[in-house]
Amino acid sequence: MGFNYRFLSDENAEVIRRYDLLHPGAGPRHTDIARPAEFYIDSGGIVQWVNLTGNIAVRARPEEALRVIDALKQ
């Protein structure tokens, strides 16, 4: 489909747990889900910025993420 990034399928929530993103009981029928998070990982594989929320409806605004990324590149 032309995507230039990888998708992650995490059926057993292994990666979700590794990044401390598990939101127990917050999904449909009280299933465990990943809480929203945005990461900026540089070309060296170093996590430079993380935005975590406790609310599944809250995400970083694109302009906020871009502002942080631009500041980190300088």
Distance bins in CASP14 RR format, pairs under 12 A and 6 or more apart:
PFRMAT RR
TARGET T0000
AUTHOR 0000-0000-0000
RMODE 2
METHOD distances of the structure
MODEL  1
1 7 0 0 0 0 0 1 0 0 0 0 0
5 41 0 0 0 0 0 1 0 0 0 0 0
6 15 0 0 0 0 0 1 0 0 0 0 0
6 41 0 0 0 0 0 1 0 0 0 0 0
7 15 0 0 0 0 0 1 0 0 0 0 0
8 14 0 0 0 0 0 1 0 0 0 0 0
8 15 1 0 0 1 0 0 0 0 0 0 0
8 16 0 0 0 0 1 0 0 0 0 0 0
8 18 0 0 0 0 0 1 0 0 0 0 0
8 19 0 0 0 0 0 1 0 0 0 0 0
8 21 0 0 0 0 0 1 0 0 0 0 0
8 34 0 0 0 0 0 1 0 0 0 0 0
8 39 0 0 0 0 0 1 0 0 0 0 0
9 15 0 0 0 0 1 0 0 0 0 0 0
9 16 0 0 0 0 0 1 0 0 0 0 0
10 16 1 0 1 0 0 0 0 0 0 0 0
10 17 0 0 0 0 1 0 0 0 0 0 0
10 18 0 0 0 0 1 0 0 0 0 0 0
10 19 0 0 0 0 0 1 0 0 0 0 0
10 21 0 0 0 0 1 0 0 0 0 0 0
10 22 0 0 0 0 0 1 0 0 0 0 0
10 32 0 0 0 0 0 1 0 0 0 0 0
10 33 0 0 0 0 0 1 0 0 0 0 0
10 34 1 0 0 1 0 0 0 0 0 0 0
11 32 0 0 0 0 0 1 0 0 0 0 0
12 18 0 0 0 0 0 1 0 0 0 0 0
12 22 0 0 0 0 0 1 0 0 0 0 0
12 32 0 0 0 0 0 1 0 0 0 0 0
13 19 0 0 0 0 0 1 0 0 0 0 0
13 20 0 0 0 0 0 1 0 0 0 0 0
13 21 0 0 0 0 1 0 0 0 0 0 0
13 22 1 0 0 1 0 0 0 0 0 0 0
13 23 0 0 0 0 0 1 0 0 0 0 0
13 24 0 0 0 0 0 1 0 0 0 0 0
13 25 0 0 0 0 0 1 0 0 0 0 0
13 31 0 0 0 0 0 1 0 0 0 0 0
13 32 1 0 0 1 0 0 0 0 0 0 0
13 33 0 0 0 0 1 0 0 0 0 0 0
13 34 1 0 0 1 0 0 0 0 0 0 0
13 35 0 0 0 0 0 1 0 0 0 0 0
14 21 0 0 0 0 0 1 0 0 0 0 0
14 22 0 0 0 0 0 1 0 0 0 0 0
14 34 0 0 0 0 0 1 0 0 0 0 0
15 21 0 0 0 0 1 0 0 0 0 0 0
15 22 0 0 0 0 0 1 0 0 0 0 0
15 34 0 0 0 0 1 0 0 0 0 0 0
15 37 0 0 0 0 0 1 0 0 0 0 0
15 39 0 0 0 0 0 1 0 0 0 0 0
16 22 1 0 1 0 0 0 0 0 0 0 0
16 23 0 0 0 0 1 0 0 0 0 0 0
16 24 0 0 0 0 0 1 0 0 0 0 0
16 26 0 0 0 0 0 1 0 0 0 0 0
16 32 0 0 0 0 1 0 0 0 0 0 0
16 33 0 0 0 0 1 0 0 0 0 0 0
16 34 1 0 1 0 0 0 0 0 0 0 0
16 35 0 0 0 0 1 0 0 0 0 0 0
16 36 0 0 0 0 0 1 0 0 0 0 0
16 37 0 0 0 0 1 0 0 0 0 0 0
17 23 0 0 0 0 0 1 0 0 0 0 0
17 24 0 0 0 0 0 1 0 0 0 0 0
17 32 0 0 0 0 1 0 0 0 0 0 0
17 34 0 0 0 0 1 0 0 0 0 0 0
17 35 0 0 0 0 0 1 0 0 0 0 0
18 34 0 0 0 0 0 1 0 0 0 0 0
19 34 0 0 0 0 1 0 0 0 0 0 0
19 35 0 0 0 0 1 0 0 0 0 0 0
19 36 0 0 0 0 0 1 0 0 0 0 0
19 37 1 0 0 1 0 0 0 0 0 0 0
19 38 0 0 0 0 0 1 0 0 0 0 0
19 39 0 0 0 0 1 0 0 0 0 0 0
19 41 0 0 0 0 0 1 0 0 0 0 0
19 47 0 0 0 0 1 0 0 0 0 0 0
19 50 0 0 0 0 1 0 0 0 0 0 0
19 52 0 0 0 0 1 0 0 0 0 0 0
20 34 0 0 0 0 0 1 0 0 0 0 0
20 35 0 0 0 0 1 0 0 0 0 0 0
20 37 0 0 0 0 1 0 0 0 0 0 0
20 50 0 0 0 0 1 0 0 0 0 0 0
20 52 0 0 0 0 1 0 0 0 0 0 0
20 54 0 0 0 0 0 1 0 0 0 0 0
21 32 0 0 0 0 0 1 0 0 0 0 0
21 33 0 0 0 0 1 0 0 0 0 0 0
21 34 1 0 1 0 0 0 0 0 0 0 0
21 35 1 0 1 0 0 0 0 0 0 0 0
21 36 0 0 0 0 1 0 0 0 0 0 0
21 37 1 0 1 0 0 0 0 0 0 0 0
21 38 0 0 0 0 0 1 0 0 0 0 0
21 39 0 0 0 0 0 1 0 0 0 0 0
21 50 0 0 0 0 0 1 0 0 0 0 0
21 51 0 0 0 0 0 1 0 0 0 0 0
21 52 1 0 0 1 0 0 0 0 0 0 0
21 53 0 0 0 0 0 1 0 0 0 0 0
21 54 0 0 0 0 1 0 0 0 0 0 0
21 56 0 0 0 0 0 1 0 0 0 0 0
22 31 0 0 0 0 0 1 0 0 0 0 0
22 32 1 0 1 0 0 0 0 0 0 0 0
22 33 1 0 0 1 0 0 0 0 0 0 0
22 34 1 0 0 1 0 0 0 0 0 0 0
22 35 1 0 0 1 0 0 0 0 0 0 0
22 37 0 0 0 0 0 1 0 0 0 0 0
22 52 0 0 0 0 0 1 0 0 0 0 0
22 54 0 0 0 0 0 1 0 0 0 0 0
23 30 0 0 0 0 0 1 0 0 0 0 0
23 31 0 0 0 0 1 0 0 0 0 0 0
23 32 1 0 0 1 0 0 0 0 0 0 0
23 33 1 0 1 0 0 0 0 0 0 0 0
23 34 1 0 0 1 0 0 0 0 0 0 0
23 35 1 1 0 0 0 0 0 0 0 0 0
23 36 0 0 0 0 1 0 0 0 0 0 0
23 37 0 0 0 0 0 1 0 0 0 0 0
23 52 0 0 0 0 0 1 0 0 0 0 0
23 53 0 0 0 0 1 0 0 0 0 0 0
23 54 1 0 0 1 0 0 0 0 0 0 0
23 55 0 0 0 0 1 0 0 0 0 0 0
23 56 1 0 0 1 0 0 0 0 0 0 0
23 57 0 0 0 0 0 1 0 0 0 0 0
23 58 0 0 0 0 0 1 0 0 0 0 0
24 30 0 0 0 0 1 0 0 0 0 0 0
24 31 0 0 0 0 1 0 0 0 0 0 0
24 32 1 0 1 0 0 0 0 0 0 0 0
24 33 0 0 0 0 1 0 0 0 0 0 0
24 34 0 0 0 0 0 1 0 0 0 0 0
24 35 0 0 0 0 1 0 0 0 0 0 0
24 54 0 0 0 0 0 1 0 0 0 0 0
25 31 1 0 0 1 0 0 0 0 0 0 0
25 32 1 0 1 0 0 0 0 0 0 0 0
25 33 1 0 0 1 0 0 0 0 0 0 0
25 34 0 0 0 0 0 1 0 0 0 0 0
25 35 0 0 0 0 0 1 0 0 0 0 0
25 56 0 0 0 0 0 1 0 0 0 0 0
26 32 1 0 0 1 0 0 0 0 0 0 0
26 33 1 0 1 0 0 0 0 0 0 0 0
26 34 0 0 0 0 1 0 0 0 0 0 0
26 35 1 0 0 1 0 0 0 0 0 0 0
26 36 0 0 0 0 0 1 0 0 0 0 0
26 53 0 0 0 0 0 1 0 0 0 0 0
26 54 0 0 0 0 1 0 0 0 0 0 0
26 55 0 0 0 0 1 0 0 0 0 0 0
26 56 1 0 1 0 0 0 0 0 0 0 0
26 57 0 0 0 0 0 1 0 0 0 0 0
27 33 1 0 1 0 0 0 0 0 0 0 0
27 34 0 0 0 0 1 0 0 0 0 0 0
27 35 0 0 0 0 0 1 0 0 0 0 0
27 56 1 0 0 1 0 0 0 0 0 0 0
28 56 0 0 0 0 0 1 0 0 0 0 0
32 56 0 0 0 0 0 1 0 0 0 0 0
33 54 0 0 0 0 0 1 0 0 0 0 0
33 56 1 0 0 1 0 0 0 0 0 0 0
34 52 0 0 0 0 0 1 0 0 0 0 0
34 53 0 0 0 0 0 1 0 0 0 0 0
34 54 0 0 0 0 0 1 0 0 0 0 0
34 56 0 0 0 0 1 0 0 0 0 0 0
35 50 0 0 0 0 0 1 0 0 0 0 0
35 51 0 0 0 0 0 1 0 0 0 0 0
35 52 1 0 0 1 0 0 0 0 0 0 0
35 53 1 0 0 1 0 0 0 0 0 0 0
35 54 1 0 1 0 0 0 0 0 0 0 0
35 55 0 0 0 0 1 0 0 0 0 0 0
35 56 1 0 0 1 0 0 0 0 0 0 0
35 57 0 0 0 0 0 1 0 0 0 0 0
35 58 0 0 0 0 1 0 0 0 0 0 0
35 59 0 0 0 0 0 1 0 0 0 0 0
36 50 0 0 0 0 0 1 0 0 0 0 0
36 51 0 0 0 0 1 0 0 0 0 0 0
36 52 1 0 0 1 0 0 0 0 0 0 0
36 53 1 0 1 0 0 0 0 0 0 0 0
36 54 1 0 0 1 0 0 0 0 0 0 0
36 55 1 0 0 1 0 0 0 0 0 0 0
36 56 1 0 0 1 0 0 0 0 0 0 0
36 57 0 0 0 0 1 0 0 0 0 0 0
36 58 1 0 0 1 0 0 0 0 0 0 0
36 59 1 0 1 0 0 0 0 0 0 0 0
36 60 0 0 0 0 1 0 0 0 0 0 0
37 47 0 0 0 0 0 1 0 0 0 0 0
37 49 0 0 0 0 0 1 0 0 0 0 0
37 50 1 0 0 1 0 0 0 0 0 0 0
37 51 1 0 0 1 0 0 0 0 0 0 0
37 52 1 0 1 0 0 0 0 0 0 0 0
37 53 1 0 0 1 0 0 0 0 0 0 0
37 54 0 0 0 0 1 0 0 0 0 0 0
37 55 0 0 0 0 0 1 0 0 0 0 0
37 56 0 0 0 0 0 1 0 0 0 0 0
37 58 0 0 0 0 0 1 0 0 0 0 0
37 59 0 0 0 0 1 0 0 0 0 0 0
37 60 0 0 0 0 1 0 0 0 0 0 0
37 65 0 0 0 0 0 1 0 0 0 0 0
38 47 0 0 0 0 0 1 0 0 0 0 0
38 48 0 0 0 0 0 1 0 0 0 0 0
38 49 1 0 0 1 0 0 0 0 0 0 0
38 50 1 0 0 1 0 0 0 0 0 0 0
38 51 1 0 1 0 0 0 0 0 0 0 0
38 52 0 0 0 0 1 0 0 0 0 0 0
38 53 0 0 0 0 1 0 0 0 0 0 0
38 58 0 0 0 0 0 1 0 0 0 0 0
38 59 1 0 0 1 0 0 0 0 0 0 0
38 60 1 0 1 0 0 0 0 0 0 0 0
38 61 0 0 0 0 0 1 0 0 0 0 0
38 62 0 0 0 0 1 0 0 0 0 0 0
38 64 0 0 0 0 1 0 0 0 0 0 0
38 65 1 0 1 0 0 0 0 0 0 0 0
38 66 0 0 0 0 0 1 0 0 0 0 0
38 68 0 0 0 0 1 0 0 0 0 0 0
38 69 0 0 0 0 0 1 0 0 0 0 0
39 45 0 0 0 0 0 1 0 0 0 0 0
39 46 0 0 0 0 0 1 0 0 0 0 0
39 47 1 0 1 0 0 0 0 0 0 0 0
39 48 0 0 0 0 1 0 0 0 0 0 0
39 49 1 0 0 1 0 0 0 0 0 0 0
39 50 1 0 1 0 0 0 0 0 0 0 0
39 51 1 0 0 1 0 0 0 0 0 0 0
39 52 0 0 0 0 1 0 0 0 0 0 0
39 60 0 0 0 0 0 1 0 0 0 0 0
39 65 0 0 0 0 1 0 0 0 0 0 0
39 68 0 0 0 0 0 1 0 0 0 0 0
39 69 0 0 0 0 0 1 0 0 0 0 0
40 46 0 0 0 0 1 0 0 0 0 0 0
40 47 1 0 0 1 0 0 0 0 0 0 0
40 48 1 0 1 0 0 0 0 0 0 0 0
40 49 1 0 1 0 0 0 0 0 0 0 0
40 50 1 0 0 1 0 0 0 0 0 0 0
40 51 0 0 0 0 1 0 0 0 0 0 0
40 60 0 0 0 0 0 1 0 0 0 0 0
40 64 0 0 0 0 0 1 0 0 0 0 0
40 65 1 0 0 1 0 0 0 0 0 0 0
40 66 0 0 0 0 1 0 0 0 0 0 0
40 67 0 0 0 0 0 1 0 0 0 0 0
40 68 1 0 0 1 0 0 0 0 0 0 0
40 69 1 0 1 0 0 0 0 0 0 0 0
40 70 0 0 0 0 0 1 0 0 0 0 0
40 71 0 0 0 0 0 1 0 0 0 0 0
40 72 1 0 0 1 0 0 0 0 0 0 0
40 73 0 0 0 0 1 0 0 0 0 0 0
41 47 1 0 1 0 0 0 0 0 0 0 0
41 48 1 0 0 1 0 0 0 0 0 0 0
41 49 0 0 0 0 1 0 0 0 0 0 0
41 50 0 0 0 0 1 0 0 0 0 0 0
41 69 0 0 0 0 0 1 0 0 0 0 0
41 72 0 0 0 0 0 1 0 0 0 0 0
42 48 1 0 1 0 0 0 0 0 0 0 0
42 49 0 0 0 0 1 0 0 0 0 0 0
42 69 0 0 0 0 1 0 0 0 0 0 0
42 72 1 0 0 1 0 0 0 0 0 0 0
42 73 0 0 0 0 1 0 0 0 0 0 0
43 72 0 0 0 0 0 1 0 0 0 0 0
43 73 0 0 0 0 0 1 0 0 0 0 0
46 72 0 0 0 0 0 1 0 0 0 0 0
47 72 0 0 0 0 0 1 0 0 0 0 0
48 65 0 0 0 0 0 1 0 0 0 0 0
48 68 0 0 0 0 1 0 0 0 0 0 0
48 69 1 0 0 1 0 0 0 0 0 0 0
48 70 0 0 0 0 0 1 0 0 0 0 0
48 71 0 0 0 0 0 1 0 0 0 0 0
48 72 1 0 1 0 0 0 0 0 0 0 0
48 73 0 0 0 0 1 0 0 0 0 0 0
49 60 0 0 0 0 1 0 0 0 0 0 0
49 64 0 0 0 0 0 1 0 0 0 0 0
49 65 1 0 0 1 0 0 0 0 0 0 0
49 66 0 0 0 0 0 1 0 0 0 0 0
49 67 0 0 0 0 0 1 0 0 0 0 0
49 68 1 0 1 0 0 0 0 0 0 0 0
49 69 1 0 0 1 0 0 0 0 0 0 0
49 70 0 0 0 0 0 1 0 0 0 0 0
49 71 0 0 0 0 1 0 0 0 0 0 0
49 72 1 0 0 1 0 0 0 0 0 0 0
49 73 0 0 0 0 0 1 0 0 0 0 0
50 60 0 0 0 0 1 0 0 0 0 0 0
50 65 0 0 0 0 0 1 0 0 0 0 0
50 68 0 0 0 0 0 1 0 0 0 0 0
50 72 0 0 0 0 0 1 0 0 0 0 0
51 58 0 0 0 0 1 0 0 0 0 0 0
51 59 0 0 0 0 1 0 0 0 0 0 0
51 60 1 0 1 0 0 0 0 0 0 0 0
51 61 0 0 0 0 1 0 0 0 0 0 0
51 62 0 0 0 0 0 1 0 0 0 0 0
51 64 1 0 0 1 0 0 0 0 0 0 0
51 65 1 0 0 1 0 0 0 0 0 0 0
51 67 0 0 0 0 0 1 0 0 0 0 0
51 68 0 0 0 0 1 0 0 0 0 0 0
51 69 0 0 0 0 0 1 0 0 0 0 0
52 58 0 0 0 0 1 0 0 0 0 0 0
52 59 0 0 0 0 0 1 0 0 0 0 0
52 60 0 0 0 0 1 0 0 0 0 0 0
53 59 1 0 0 1 0 0 0 0 0 0 0
53 60 0 0 0 0 1 0 0 0 0 0 0
53 61 0 0 0 0 0 1 0 0 0 0 0
58 64 0 0 0 0 0 1 0 0 0 0 0
59 65 0 0 0 0 1 0 0 0 0 0 0
60 66 0 0 0 0 1 0 0 0 0 0 0
60 67 0 0 0 0 0 1 0 0 0 0 0
60 68 0 0 0 0 1 0 0 0 0 0 0
60 69 0 0 0 0 0 1 0 0 0 0 0
61 67 0 0 0 0 1 0 0 0 0 0 0
61 68 0 0 0 0 0 1 0 0 0 0 0
62 68 0 0 0 0 0 1 0 0 0 0 0
62 69 0 0 0 0 0 1 0 0 0 0 0
63 69 0 0 0 0 0 1 0 0 0 0 0
63 70 0 0 0 0 0 1 0 0 0 0 0
64 70 0 0 0 0 0 1 0 0 0 0 0
64 71 0 0 0 0 0 1 0 0 0 0 0
65 71 0 0 0 0 0 1 0 0 0 0 0
65 72 0 0 0 0 0 1 0 0 0 0 0
66 72 0 0 0 0 0 1 0 0 0 0 0
66 73 0 0 0 0 0 1 0 0 0 0 0
67 73 0 0 0 0 0 1 0 0 0 0 0
67 74 0 0 0 0 0 1 0 0 0 0 0
68 74 0 0 0 0 0 1 0 0 0 0 0
END
